[in-house]
Amino acid sequence: MKKIQTTFWALAGFLLIPFAASAQGIAEVGGEGAGRFGELLGDILTLTNNILIPFILGIAFLFFVWGMFRYFIFGGANDEAKEQGKSLMVYATLGFVLIIVFWGIVNLLASSTGLATDDSGGDPVGRVDNVSIP
């Protein structure tokens, strides 16, 4: 049964590769075929990059500081509080790493699909369609 499932998922993956390759032009921001869907994806990307990820990083930083507080202040004579503070700092550090990795994956997918925009929210990075050469 396990072999059948593995074969099925491998076959499904190979069959979906052409769809992923043909989807290259669908999500272009400002392209003729993108329309409202491209704008929606661009807005989701902007929300994720400018609000969601920094907010989660701030929460992870607060957890790290709280773990330090529990380790150094509360854990002076209490070994259990020290251990809890240490584990909280380890989990917060792991959270930092996972958030940064997620942020990198989001930006990699955005730049590979043409959704990455400059900081001003204008044209996608690398586009020079509207530049006039004298």
C-alpha positions in Angstrom: 0.0 0.0 0.0 2.8 2.4 0.9 4.5 1.8 -2.5 1.2 2.6 -4.3 0.9 5.9 -2.5 4.5 6.8 -3.2 4.0 6.0 -6.9 0.8 8.0 -7.0 2.3 11.1 -5.5 5.4 10.9 -7.7 3.2 10.6 -10.8 1.0 13.4 -9.7 4.1 15.6 -9.1 5.4 14.9 -12.5 2.1 15.6 -14.1 1.8 19.0 -12.4 5.2 20.2 -13.5 3.9 21.5 -16.9 1.2 23.5 -15.1 3.7 25.1 -12.8 5.9 26.0 -15.8 3.0 27.5 -17.7 1.9 29.5 -14.7 4.8 31.8 -15.1 2.9 34.7 -16.8 -0.3 34.4 -14.7 0.9 36.3 -11.7 2.8 39.1 -13.3 2.0 42.4 -11.6 0.8 44.8 -14.2 0.7 42.3 -17.0 -2.2 42.1 -19.3 -3.2 38.6 -18.2 -2.7 39.2 -14.4 -5.7 41.4 -13.8 -7.2 41.5 -10.3 -5.6 38.1 -9.4 -2.1 39.6 -9.9 -3.1 42.6 -7.8 -4.4 40.3 -5.0 -1.2 38.3 -5.0 0.8 41.6 -4.9 -1.3 42.9 -2.0 -0.9 39.6 -0.1 2.9 39.7 -0.6 3.1 43.3 0.5 1.0 42.5 3.6 3.3 39.6 4.4 6.5 41.4 3.9 5.6 44.7 5.5 3.3 43.8 8.3 3.0 40.1 9.1 6.6 39.0 9.2 7.9 42.0 11.2 5.0 41.5 13.7 5.9 37.8 14.2 9.6 38.7 14.6 8.6 41.3 17.2 6.7 38.6 19.1 9.6 36.2 18.9 11.9 38.9 20.2 9.6 39.5 23.2 9.6 35.7 23.9 13.4 35.7 23.8 13.6 38.7 26.2 11.0 37.1 28.5 13.1 33.9 28.5 16.2 35.9 29.4 14.3 37.6 32.2 13.2 34.2 33.5 16.7 32.7 33.2 18.7 35.6 34.8 16.2 37.3 37.2 13.8 34.6 38.3 16.2 31.8 38.0 18.8 33.1 40.3 18.2 30.4 43.0 15.5 28.4 41.2 16.8 25.8 38.9 13.3 25.0 37.5 12.8 28.7 36.5 16.3 28.7 34.9 15.5 25.7 32.9 12.2 27.1 31.7 13.8 30.4 30.7 16.6 28.6 28.9 14.1 26.5 26.9 12.0 29.6 26.1 15.2 31.3 24.7 16.0 28.2 22.6 12.5 28.1 21.2 12.5 31.8 20.5 15.8 31.4 18.6 14.4 28.5 16.7 11.4 30.7 15.9 13.7 33.5 14.6 15.4 31.0 12.3 12.1 29.6 11.0 10.6 33.0 10.4 13.6 34.2 8.5 13.6 31.1 6.4 9.8 31.6 5.7 10.5 35.2 4.8 13.2 34.1 2.4 11.0 31.5 0.7 8.2 34.1 0.3 10.6 36.5 -1.3 12.1 33.8 -3.5 8.7 32.8 -4.8 7.7 36.4 -5.3 10.8 37.3 -7.3 10.6 34.1 -9.4 7.0 34.8 -10.3 7.5 38.5 -11.0 5.6 39.7 -8.0 8.5 41.3 -6.2 8.1 45.1 -6.1 10.4 47.8 -5.1 10.0 49.6 -1.7 7.7 52.3 -3.1 5.2 49.7 -4.3 5.7 50.6 -7.9 6.9 48.4 -10.7 8.3 45.0 -10.1 12.0 44.9 -9.4 14.1 44.7 -12.6 11.4 45.9 -15.0 12.5 48.7 -17.3 9.4 49.0 -19.5 8.7 52.6 -18.7 12.3 53.9 -19.1 12.8 56.3 -22.0 16.3 56.4 -23.6 17.1 59.7 -25.2 
